Amino acid sequence: MRISTISFNVSLPLLGVGLLTLLLSFCFCFYLWRLKRQSAEERGYTRMCPVCLDEFHNAEKVALCPCRHSFHVKCLQQWLDQHNTCPMCKTRVTSQGETTGLIASTSAV
């Protein structure tokens, strides 16, 4: 059977099924992307500092608590001057002399 001899009654539903499959694939991919993003935000991986609510900028120093929540260095230091817990999840950030339980500062991406 040649492609040119396929009747319109057969080719139109096949085209519709193909387009529907493509549309459903895009919707599913978008859903997975959104789910991954929401999951990352729930774990504290956001693009803004939860203390001052300002966004992180490229090449800006970011402080990480042992629980992996990220903050501006200045914001977290001010918080830790008054509390010894993570501002997000209240995990204890221990102080040992001058060093804290913080992970070394990294640059924002």
Backbone as XML, in Angstrom:
<?xml version="1.0"?>
<chain id="A" units="angstrom">
  <residue number="1" name="MET">
    <atom name="N" x="0.846" y="-1.162" z="0.000"/>
    <atom name="CA" x="0.000" y="0.000" z="0.000"/>
    <atom name="C" x="0.903" y="1.240" z="0.000"/>
  </residue>
  <residue number="2" name="ARG">
    <atom name="N" x="0.641" y="2.140" z="-0.850"/>
    <atom name="CA" x="1.399" y="3.381" z="-0.964"/>
    <atom name="C" x="0.813" y="4.448" z="-0.067"/>
  </residue>
  <residue number="3" name="ILE">
    <atom name="N" x="1.689" y="5.341" z="0.366"/>
    <atom name="CA" x="1.249" y="6.426" z="1.239"/>
    <atom name="C" x="0.256" y="7.336" z="0.513"/>
  </residue>
  <residue number="4" name="SER">
    <atom name="N" x="0.486" y="7.543" z="-0.735"/>
    <atom name="CA" x="-0.398" y="8.435" z="-1.487"/>
    <atom name="C" x="-1.785" y="7.843" z="-1.685"/>
  </residue>
  <residue number="5" name="THR">
    <atom name="N" x="-1.921" y="6.532" z="-1.488"/>
    <atom name="CA" x="-3.231" y="5.910" z="-1.683"/>
    <atom name="C" x="-4.012" y="5.777" z="-0.385"/>
  </residue>
  <residue number="6" name="ILE">
    <atom name="N" x="-3.443" y="6.253" z="0.734"/>
    <atom name="CA" x="-4.185" y="6.196" z="1.997"/>
    <atom name="C" x="-5.308" y="7.224" z="1.918"/>
  </residue>
  <residue number="7" name="SER">
    <atom name="N" x="-6.474" y="6.786" z="2.267"/>
    <atom name="CA" x="-7.630" y="7.678" z="2.139"/>
    <atom name="C" x="-7.627" y="8.736" z="3.247"/>
  </residue>
  <residue number="8" name="PHE">
    <atom name="N" x="-8.339" y="9.787" z="2.973"/>
    <atom name="CA" x="-8.459" y="10.900" z="3.911"/>
    <atom name="C" x="-9.096" y="10.444" z="5.217"/>
  </residue>
  <residue number="9" name="ASN">
    <atom name="N" x="-10.017" y="9.491" z="5.151"/>
    <atom name="CA" x="-10.708" y="8.980" z="6.339"/>
    <atom name="C" x="-9.757" y="8.246" z="7.280"/>
  </residue>
  <residue number="10" name="VAL">
    <atom name="N" x="-8.651" y="7.727" z="6.761"/>
    <atom name="CA" x="-7.678" y="7.017" z="7.584"/>
    <atom name="C" x="-6.570" y="7.966" z="8.039"/>
  </residue>
  <residue number="11" name="SER">
    <atom name="N" x="-6.094" y="8.823" z="7.153"/>
    <atom name="CA" x="-4.954" y="9.679" z="7.484"/>
    <atom name="C" x="-5.297" y="10.767" z="8.499"/>
  </residue>
  <residue number="12" name="LEU">
    <atom name="N" x="-6.500" y="11.307" z="8.454"/>
    <atom name="CA" x="-6.885" y="12.364" z="9.390"/>
    <atom name="C" x="-6.909" y="11.862" z="10.832"/>
  </residue>
  <residue number="13" name="PRO">
    <atom name="N" x="-7.532" y="10.718" z="11.133"/>
    <atom name="CA" x="-7.475" y="10.220" z="12.515"/>
    <atom name="C" x="-6.050" y="9.881" z="12.967"/>
  </residue>
  <residue number="14" name="LEU">
    <atom name="N" x="-5.208" y="9.379" z="12.072"/>
    <atom name="CA" x="-3.821" y="9.088" z="12.435"/>
    <atom name="C" x="-3.072" y="10.372" z="12.792"/>
  </residue>
  <residue number="15" name="LEU">
    <atom name="N" x="-3.297" y="11.400" z="12.017"/>
    <atom name="CA" x="-2.682" y="12.696" z="12.314"/>
    <atom name="C" x="-3.186" y="13.237" z="13.654"/>
  </residue>
  <residue number="16" name="GLY">
    <atom name="N" x="-4.464" y="13.087" z="13.921"/>
    <atom name="CA" x="-5.039" y="13.538" z="15.188"/>
    <atom name="C" x="-4.462" y="12.783" z="16.376"/>
  </residue>
  <residue number="17" name="VAL">
    <atom name="N" x="-4.308" y="11.472" z="16.230"/>
    <atom name="CA" x="-3.718" y="10.666" z="17.309"/>
    <atom name="C" x="-2.264" y="11.082" z="17.540"/>
  </residue>
  <residue number="18" name="GLY">
    <atom name="N" x="-1.529" y="11.332" z="16.484"/>
    <atom name="CA" x="-0.139" y="11.760" z="16.614"/>
    <atom name="C" x="-0.025" y="13.105" z="17.312"/>
  </residue>
  <residue number="19" name="LEU">
    <atom name="N" x="-0.857" y="14.045" z="16.926"/>
    <atom name="CA" x="-0.835" y="15.367" z="17.566"/>
    <atom name="C" x="-1.264" y="15.295" z="19.025"/>
  </residue>
  <residue number="20" name="LEU">
    <atom name="N" x="-2.254" y="14.460" z="19.319"/>
    <atom name="CA" x="-2.691" y="14.293" z="20.701"/>
    <atom name="C" x="-1.575" y="13.677" z="21.552"/>
  </residue>
  <residue number="21" name="THR">
    <atom name="N" x="-0.878" y="12.701" z="20.999"/>
    <atom name="CA" x="0.242" y="12.084" z="21.706"/>
    <atom name="C" x="1.342" y="13.103" z="21.970"/>
  </residue>
  <residue number="22" name="LEU">
    <atom name="N" x="1.645" y="13.930" z="20.996"/>
    <atom name="CA" x="2.654" y="14.964" z="21.160"/>
    <atom name="C" x="2.233" y="15.977" z="22.230"/>
  </residue>
  <residue number="23" name="LEU">
    <atom name="N" x="0.994" y="16.392" z="22.208"/>
    <atom name="CA" x="0.482" y="17.338" z="23.194"/>
    <atom name="C" x="0.537" y="16.747" z="24.603"/>
  </residue>
  <residue number="24" name="LEU">
    <atom name="N" x="0.139" y="15.504" z="24.767"/>
    <atom name="CA" x="0.189" y="14.853" z="26.072"/>
    <atom name="C" x="1.624" y="14.705" z="26.561"/>
  </residue>
  <residue number="25" name="SER">
    <atom name="N" x="2.555" y="14.445" z="25.663"/>
    <atom name="CA" x="3.962" y="14.339" z="26.042"/>
    <atom name="C" x="4.477" y="15.670" z="26.561"/>
  </residue>
  <residue number="26" name="PHE">
    <atom name="N" x="4.153" y="16.766" z="25.884"/>
    <atom name="CA" x="4.566" y="18.090" z="26.341"/>
    <atom name="C" x="3.950" y="18.414" z="27.698"/>
  </residue>
  <residue number="27" name="CYS">
    <atom name="N" x="2.682" y="18.106" z="27.871"/>
    <atom name="CA" x="2.018" y="18.368" z="29.157"/>
    <atom name="C" x="2.677" y="17.573" z="30.278"/>
  </residue>
  <residue number="28" name="PHE">
    <atom name="N" x="3.000" y="16.320" z="30.017"/>
    <atom name="CA" x="3.627" y="15.478" z="31.030"/>
    <atom name="C" x="5.022" y="15.991" z="31.378"/>
  </residue>
  <residue number="29" name="CYS">
    <atom name="N" x="5.789" y="16.397" z="30.373"/>
    <atom name="CA" x="7.129" y="16.944" z="30.631"/>
    <atom name="C" x="7.048" y="18.226" z="31.448"/>
  </residue>
  <residue number="30" name="PHE">
    <atom name="N" x="6.120" y="19.091" z="31.123"/>
    <atom name="CA" x="5.933" y="20.320" z="31.888"/>
    <atom name="C" x="5.532" y="20.009" z="33.318"/>
  </residue>
  <residue number="31" name="TYR">
    <atom name="N" x="4.652" y="19.029" z="33.509"/>
    <atom name="CA" x="4.222" y="18.625" z="34.843"/>
    <atom name="C" x="5.410" y="18.115" z="35.657"/>
  </residue>
  <residue number="32" name="LEU">
    <atom name="N" x="6.257" y="17.286" z="35.074"/>
    <atom name="CA" x="7.433" y="16.772" z="35.774"/>
    <atom name="C" x="8.406" y="17.894" z="36.121"/>
  </residue>
  <residue number="33" name="TRP">
    <atom name="N" x="8.603" y="18.837" z="35.203"/>
    <atom name="CA" x="9.482" y="19.968" z="35.466"/>
    <atom name="C" x="8.964" y="20.789" z="36.640"/>
  </residue>
  <residue number="34" name="ARG">
    <atom name="N" x="7.657" y="21.059" z="36.663"/>
    <atom name="CA" x="7.055" y="21.837" z="37.741"/>
    <atom name="C" x="7.127" y="21.093" z="39.072"/>
  </residue>
  <residue number="35" name="LEU">
    <atom name="N" x="6.912" y="19.780" z="39.041"/>
    <atom name="CA" x="6.993" y="18.964" z="40.247"/>
    <atom name="C" x="8.413" y="18.968" z="40.811"/>
  </residue>
  <residue number="36" name="LYS">
    <atom name="N" x="9.404" y="18.877" z="39.933"/>
    <atom name="CA" x="10.796" y="18.910" z="40.370"/>
    <atom name="C" x="11.132" y="20.264" z="40.992"/>
  </residue>
  <residue number="37" name="ARG">
    <atom name="N" x="10.660" y="21.328" z="40.383"/>
    <atom name="CA" x="10.920" y="22.678" z="40.893"/>
    <atom name="C" x="10.269" y="22.882" z="42.258"/>
  </residue>
  <residue number="38" name="GLN">
    <atom name="N" x="9.018" y="22.442" z="42.417"/>
    <atom name="CA" x="8.328" y="22.576" z="43.697"/>
    <atom name="C" x="9.023" y="21.760" z="44.777"/>
  </residue>
  <residue number="39" name="SER">
    <atom name="N" x="9.476" y="20.587" z="44.420"/>
    <atom name="CA" x="10.176" y="19.735" z="45.379"/>
    <atom name="C" x="11.463" y="20.395" z="45.839"/>
  </residue>
  <residue number="40" name="ALA">
    <atom name="N" x="12.183" y="20.996" z="44.917"/>
    <atom name="CA" x="13.429" y="21.678" z="45.279"/>
    <atom name="C" x="13.140" y="22.870" z="46.183"/>
  </residue>
  <residue number="41" name="GLU">
    <atom name="N" x="12.073" y="23.604" z="45.927"/>
    <atom name="CA" x="11.727" y="24.749" z="46.760"/>
    <atom name="C" x="11.296" y="24.306" z="48.149"/>
  </residue>
  <residue number="42" name="GLU">
    <atom name="N" x="10.604" y="23.172" z="48.259"/>
    <atom name="CA" x="10.195" y="22.671" z="49.567"/>
    <atom name="C" x="11.401" y="22.252" z="50.399"/>
  </residue>
  <residue number="43" name="ARG">
    <atom name="N" x="12.456" y="21.807" z="49.745"/>
    <atom name="CA" x="13.668" y="21.416" z="50.465"/>
    <atom name="C" x="14.554" y="22.615" z="50.768"/>
  </residue>
  <residue number="44" name="GLY">
    <atom name="N" x="14.164" y="23.805" z="50.345"/>
    <atom name="CA" x="14.909" y="25.011" z="50.670"/>
    <atom name="C" x="15.802" y="25.513" z="49.563"/>
  </residue>
  <residue number="45" name="TYR">
    <atom name="N" x="15.786" y="24.888" z="48.398"/>
    <atom name="CA" x="16.614" y="25.341" z="47.286"/>
    <atom name="C" x="15.838" y="26.379" z="46.495"/>
  </residue>
  <residue number="46" name="THR">
    <atom name="N" x="15.901" y="27.591" z="46.961"/>
    <atom name="CA" x="15.174" y="28.664" z="46.301"/>
    <atom name="C" x="16.160" y="29.653" z="45.709"/>
  </residue>
  <residue number="47" name="ARG">
    <atom name="N" x="15.659" y="30.567" z="44.946"/>
    <atom name="CA" x="16.496" y="31.596" z="44.344"/>
    <atom name="C" x="16.452" y="32.879" z="45.159"/>
  </residue>
  <residue number="48" name="MET">
    <atom name="N" x="15.852" y="32.828" z="46.348"/>
    <atom name="CA" x="15.813" y="34.016" z="47.179"/>
    <atom name="C" x="16.142" y="33.641" z="48.621"/>
  </residue>
  <residue number="49" name="CYS">
    <atom name="N" x="16.646" y="34.597" z="49.315"/>
    <atom name="CA" x="16.993" y="34.422" z="50.722"/>
    <atom name="C" x="15.703" y="34.450" z="51.539"/>
  </residue>
  <residue number="50" name="PRO">
    <atom name="N" x="15.430" y="33.420" z="52.340"/>
    <atom name="CA" x="14.194" y="33.400" z="53.123"/>
    <atom name="C" x="14.163" y="34.428" z="54.257"/>
  </residue>
  <residue number="51" name="VAL">
    <atom name="N" x="15.313" y="34.973" z="54.616"/>
    <atom name="CA" x="15.354" y="35.951" z="55.706"/>
    <atom name="C" x="14.962" y="37.332" z="55.194"/>
  </residue>
  <residue number="52" name="CYS">
    <atom name="N" x="15.631" y="37.819" z="54.148"/>
    <atom name="CA" x="15.360" y="39.176" z="53.650"/>
    <atom name="C" x="14.439" y="39.189" z="52.425"/>
  </residue>
  <residue number="53" name="LEU">
    <atom name="N" x="14.159" y="38.013" z="51.870"/>
    <atom name="CA" x="13.292" y="37.845" z="50.697"/>
    <atom name="C" x="13.839" y="38.535" z="49.454"/>
  </residue>
  <residue number="54" name="ASP">
    <atom name="N" x="15.153" y="38.712" z="49.392"/>
    <atom name="CA" x="15.810" y="39.269" z="48.219"/>
    <atom name="C" x="16.422" y="38.126" z="47.420"/>
  </residue>
  <residue number="55" name="GLU">
    <atom name="N" x="16.415" y="38.240" z="46.102"/>
    <atom name="CA" x="16.946" y="37.171" z="45.262"/>
    <atom name="C" x="18.465" y="37.101" z="45.335"/>
  </residue>
  <residue number="56" name="PHE">
    <atom name="N" x="18.982" y="35.884" z="45.147"/>
    <atom name="CA" x="20.422" y="35.702" z="45.038"/>
    <atom name="C" x="20.858" y="36.182" z="43.660"/>
  </residue>
  <residue number="57" name="HIS">
    <atom name="N" x="22.010" y="36.819" z="43.587"/>
    <atom name="CA" x="22.547" y="37.305" z="42.324"/>
    <atom name="C" x="23.770" y="36.483" z="41.962"/>
  </residue>
  <residue number="58" name="ASN">
    <atom name="N" x="24.138" y="36.483" z="40.692"/>
    <atom name="CA" x="25.300" y="35.732" z="40.234"/>
    <atom name="C" x="26.554" y="36.195" z="40.952"/>
  </residue>
  <residue number="59" name="ALA">
    <atom name="N" x="27.393" y="35.259" z="41.288"/>
    <atom name="CA" x="28.686" y="35.493" z="41.943"/>
    <atom name="C" x="28.538" y="36.115" z="43.329"/>
  </residue>
  <residue number="60" name="GLU">
    <atom name="N" x="27.365" y="36.011" z="43.940"/>
    <atom name="CA" x="27.144" y="36.511" z="45.286"/>
    <atom name="C" x="27.450" y="35.397" z="46.285"/>
  </residue>
  <residue number="61" name="LYS">
    <atom name="N" x="28.065" y="35.743" z="47.396"/>
    <atom name="CA" x="28.393" y="34.757" z="48.425"/>
    <atom name="C" x="27.108" y="34.301" z="49.110"/>
  </residue>
  <residue number="62" name="VAL">
    <atom name="N" x="26.984" y="32.985" z="49.264"/>
    <atom name="CA" x="25.806" y="32.382" z="49.870"/>
    <atom name="C" x="26.275" y="31.467" z="50.992"/>
  </residue>
  <residue number="63" name="ALA">
    <atom name="N" x="25.617" y="31.531" z="52.139"/>
    <atom name="CA" x="25.938" y="30.659" z="53.265"/>
    <atom name="C" x="24.949" y="29.499" z="53.299"/>
  </residue>
  <residue number="64" name="LEU">
    <atom name="N" x="25.454" y="28.299" z="53.601"/>
    <atom name="CA" x="24.622" y="27.107" z="53.694"/>
    <atom name="C" x="24.662" y="26.565" z="55.111"/>
  </residue>
  <residue number="65" name="CYS">
    <atom name="N" x="23.509" y="26.284" z="55.650"/>
    <atom name="CA" x="23.439" y="25.600" z="56.935"/>
    <atom name="C" x="23.723" y="24.119" z="56.707"/>
  </residue>
  <residue number="66" name="PRO">
    <atom name="N" x="24.003" y="23.363" z="57.766"/>
    <atom name="CA" x="24.218" y="21.913" z="57.605"/>
    <atom name="C" x="23.007" y="21.204" z="56.986"/>
  </residue>
  <residue number="67" name="CYS">
    <atom name="N" x="21.831" y="21.775" z="57.135"/>
    <atom name="CA" x="20.615" y="21.189" z="56.545"/>
    <atom name="C" x="20.475" y="21.540" z="55.067"/>
  </residue>
  <residue number="68" name="ARG">
    <atom name="N" x="21.442" y="22.285" z="54.518"/>
    <atom name="CA" x="21.526" y="22.658" z="53.107"/>
    <atom name="C" x="20.579" y="23.783" z="52.693"/>
  </residue>
  <residue number="69" name="HIS">
    <atom name="N" x="20.028" y="24.537" z="53.635"/>
    <atom name="CA" x="19.267" y="25.730" z="53.295"/>
    <atom name="C" x="20.250" y="26.866" z="53.041"/>
  </residue>
  <residue number="70" name="SER">
    <atom name="N" x="19.967" y="27.688" z="52.032"/>
    <atom name="CA" x="20.895" y="28.749" z="51.641"/>
    <atom name="C" x="20.350" y="30.130" z="52.010"/>
  </residue>
  <residue number="71" name="PHE">
    <atom name="N" x="21.283" y="31.013" z="52.368"/>
    <atom name="CA" x="20.948" y="32.365" z="52.802"/>
    <atom name="C" x="22.061" y="33.306" z="52.375"/>
  </residue>
  <residue number="72" name="HIS">
    <atom name="N" x="21.781" y="34.612" z="52.364"/>
    <atom name="CA" x="22.860" y="35.582" z="52.241"/>
    <atom name="C" x="23.726" y="35.456" z="53.487"/>
  </residue>
  <residue number="73" name="VAL">
    <atom name="N" x="25.015" y="35.624" z="53.334"/>
    <atom name="CA" x="25.936" y="35.488" z="54.464"/>
    <atom name="C" x="25.560" y="36.466" z="55.574"/>
  </residue>
  <residue number="74" name="LYS">
    <atom name="N" x="25.305" y="37.725" z="55.202"/>
    <atom name="CA" x="24.964" y="38.759" z="56.186"/>
    <atom name="C" x="23.653" y="38.431" z="56.905"/>
  </residue>
  <residue number="75" name="CYS">
    <atom name="N" x="22.674" y="37.967" z="56.166"/>
    <atom name="CA" x="21.372" y="37.644" z="56.767"/>
    <atom name="C" x="21.493" y="36.488" z="57.753"/>
  </residue>
  <residue number="76" name="LEU">
    <atom name="N" x="22.218" y="35.464" z="57.355"/>
    <atom name="CA" x="22.351" y="34.310" z="58.236"/>
    <atom name="C" x="23.166" y="34.661" z="59.475"/>
  </residue>
  <residue number="77" name="GLN">
    <atom name="N" x="24.188" y="35.474" z="59.302"/>
    <atom name="CA" x="25.005" y="35.864" z="60.457"/>
    <atom name="C" x="24.173" y="36.658" z="61.460"/>
  </residue>
  <residue number="78" name="GLN">
    <atom name="N" x="23.335" y="37.571" z="60.969"/>
    <atom name="CA" x="22.460" y="38.334" z="61.868"/>
    <atom name="C" x="21.487" y="37.407" z="62.587"/>
  </residue>
  <residue number="79" name="TRP">
    <atom name="N" x="20.962" y="36.429" z="61.861"/>
    <atom name="CA" x="20.034" y="35.465" z="62.464"/>
    <atom name="C" x="20.747" y="34.646" z="63.537"/>
  </residue>
  <residue number="80" name="LEU">
    <atom name="N" x="21.947" y="34.171" z="63.224"/>
    <atom name="CA" x="22.683" y="33.325" z="64.168"/>
    <atom name="C" x="23.188" y="34.097" z="65.378"/>
  </residue>
  <residue number="81" name="ASP">
    <atom name="N" x="23.290" y="35.420" z="65.287"/>
    <atom name="CA" x="23.650" y="36.218" z="66.454"/>
    <atom name="C" x="22.556" y="36.139" z="67.526"/>
  </residue>
  <residue number="82" name="GLN">
    <atom name="N" x="21.309" y="35.925" z="67.101"/>
    <atom name="CA" x="20.189" y="35.875" z="68.030"/>
    <atom name="C" x="19.685" y="34.456" z="68.290"/>
  </residue>
  <residue number="83" name="HIS">
    <atom name="N" x="19.862" y="33.568" z="67.314"/>
    <atom name="CA" x="19.358" y="32.193" z="67.428"/>
    <atom name="C" x="20.487" y="31.236" z="67.051"/>
  </residue>
  <residue number="84" name="ASN">
    <atom name="N" x="20.360" y="29.996" z="67.447"/>
    <atom name="CA" x="21.359" y="29.013" z="67.022"/>
    <atom name="C" x="20.714" y="27.904" z="66.189"/>
  </residue>
  <residue number="85" name="THR">
    <atom name="N" x="19.704" y="28.296" z="65.416"/>
    <atom name="CA" x="19.002" y="27.340" z="64.567"/>
    <atom name="C" x="18.887" y="27.881" z="63.141"/>
  </residue>
  <residue number="86" name="CYS">
    <atom name="N" x="18.619" y="26.978" z="62.232"/>
    <atom name="CA" x="18.366" y="27.370" z="60.841"/>
    <atom name="C" x="17.048" y="28.142" z="60.795"/>
  </residue>
  <residue number="87" name="PRO">
    <atom name="N" x="16.975" y="29.262" z="60.086"/>
    <atom name="CA" x="15.724" y="30.022" z="60.003"/>
    <atom name="C" x="14.590" y="29.264" z="59.313"/>
  </residue>
  <residue number="88" name="MET">
    <atom name="N" x="14.925" y="28.290" z="58.480"/>
    <atom name="CA" x="13.898" y="27.565" z="57.730"/>
    <atom name="C" x="13.328" y="26.379" z="58.500"/>
  </residue>
  <residue number="89" name="CYS">
    <atom name="N" x="14.208" y="25.497" z="58.971"/>
    <atom name="CA" x="13.728" y="24.236" z="59.541"/>
    <atom name="C" x="14.039" y="24.084" z="61.027"/>
  </residue>
  <residue number="90" name="LYS">
    <atom name="N" x="14.669" y="25.079" z="61.606"/>
    <atom name="CA" x="15.000" y="25.095" z="63.038"/>
    <atom name="C" x="15.987" y="24.004" z="63.443"/>
  </residue>
  <residue number="91" name="THR">
    <atom name="N" x="16.768" y="23.502" z="62.485"/>
    <atom name="CA" x="17.832" y="22.564" z="62.809"/>
    <atom name="C" x="18.914" y="23.311" z="63.571"/>
  </residue>
  <residue number="92" name="ARG">
    <atom name="N" x="19.424" y="22.687" z="64.600"/>
    <atom name="CA" x="20.432" y="23.332" z="65.445"/>
    <atom name="C" x="21.728" y="23.541" z="64.667"/>
  </residue>
  <residue number="93" name="VAL">
    <atom name="N" x="22.231" y="24.765" z="64.713"/>
    <atom name="CA" x="23.516" y="25.114" z="64.110"/>
    <atom name="C" x="24.457" y="25.346" z="65.278"/>
  </residue>
  <residue number="94" name="THR">
    <atom name="N" x="25.344" y="24.403" z="65.500"/>
    <atom name="CA" x="26.190" y="24.447" z="66.692"/>
    <atom name="C" x="27.337" y="25.425" z="66.522"/>
  </residue>
  <residue number="95" name="SER">
    <atom name="N" x="27.692" y="26.082" z="67.589"/>
    <atom name="CA" x="28.842" y="26.978" z="67.608"/>
    <atom name="C" x="29.967" y="26.290" z="68.370"/>
  </residue>
  <residue number="96" name="GLN">
    <atom name="N" x="31.153" y="26.294" z="67.786"/>
    <atom name="CA" x="32.328" y="25.712" z="68.431"/>
    <atom name="C" x="33.425" y="26.763" z="68.390"/>
  </residue>
  <residue number="97" name="GLY">
    <atom name="N" x="33.525" y="27.556" z="69.442"/>
    <atom name="CA" x="34.489" y="28.645" z="69.437"/>
    <atom name="C" x="34.078" y="29.683" z="68.423"/>
  </residue>
  <residue number="98" name="GLU">
    <atom name="N" x="34.983" y="30.010" z="67.514"/>
    <atom name="CA" x="34.668" y="30.993" z="66.483"/>
    <atom name="C" x="34.029" y="30.358" z="65.262"/>
  </residue>
  <residue number="99" name="THR">
    <atom name="N" x="34.154" y="29.044" z="65.113"/>
    <atom name="CA" x="33.592" y="28.392" z="63.934"/>
    <atom name="C" x="32.185" y="27.911" z="64.243"/>
  </residue>
  <residue number="100" name="THR">
    <atom name="N" x="31.344" y="27.941" z="63.243"/>
    <atom name="CA" x="29.979" y="27.469" z="63.398"/>
    <atom name="C" x="29.818" y="26.183" z="62.611"/>
  </residue>
  <residue number="101" name="GLY">
    <atom name="N" x="28.643" y="25.617" z="62.664"/>
    <atom name="CA" x="28.337" y="24.413" z="61.920"/>
    <atom name="C" x="27.982" y="24.715" z="60.476"/>
  </residue>
  <residue number="102" name="LEU">
    <atom name="N" x="28.340" y="25.892" z="59.995"/>
    <atom name="CA" x="28.006" y="26.283" z="58.627"/>
    <atom name="C" x="28.958" y="25.638" z="57.641"/>
  </residue>
  <residue number="103" name="ILE">
    <atom name="N" x="28.443" y="25.355" z="56.492"/>
    <atom name="CA" x="29.272" y="24.887" z="55.378"/>
    <atom name="C" x="29.859" y="26.127" z="54.721"/>
  </residue>
  <residue number="104" name="ALA">
    <atom name="N" x="31.030" y="26.005" z="54.191"/>
    <atom name="CA" x="31.720" y="27.163" z="53.592"/>
    <atom name="C" x="30.840" y="27.849" z="52.567"/>
  </residue>
  <residue number="105" name="SER">
    <atom name="N" x="30.996" y="29.144" z="52.474"/>
    <atom name="CA" x="30.210" y="29.942" z="51.538"/>
    <atom name="C" x="30.485" y="29.538" z="50.103"/>
  </residue>
  <residue number="106" name="THR">
    <atom name="N" x="29.452" y="29.588" z="49.283"/>
    <atom name="CA" x="29.585" y="29.288" z="47.871"/>
    <atom name="C" x="29.008" y="30.432" z="47.068"/>
  </residue>
  <residue number="107" name="SER">
    <atom name="N" x="29.287" y="30.465" z="45.797"/>
    <atom name="CA" x="28.717" y="31.510" z="44.932"/>
    <atom name="C" x="27.339" y="31.087" z="44.472"/>
  </residue>
  <residue number="108" name="ALA">
    <atom name="N" x="26.443" y="32.028" z="44.363"/>
    <atom name="CA" x="25.108" y="31.759" z="43.855"/>
    <atom name="C" x="25.185" y="31.444" z="42.376"/>
  </residue>
  <residue number="109" name="VAL">
    <atom name="N" x="24.317" y="30.529" z="41.951"/>
    <atom name="CA" x="24.304" y="30.148" z="40.536"/>
    <atom name="C" x="23.054" y="30.641" z="39.896"/>
  </residue>
</chain>
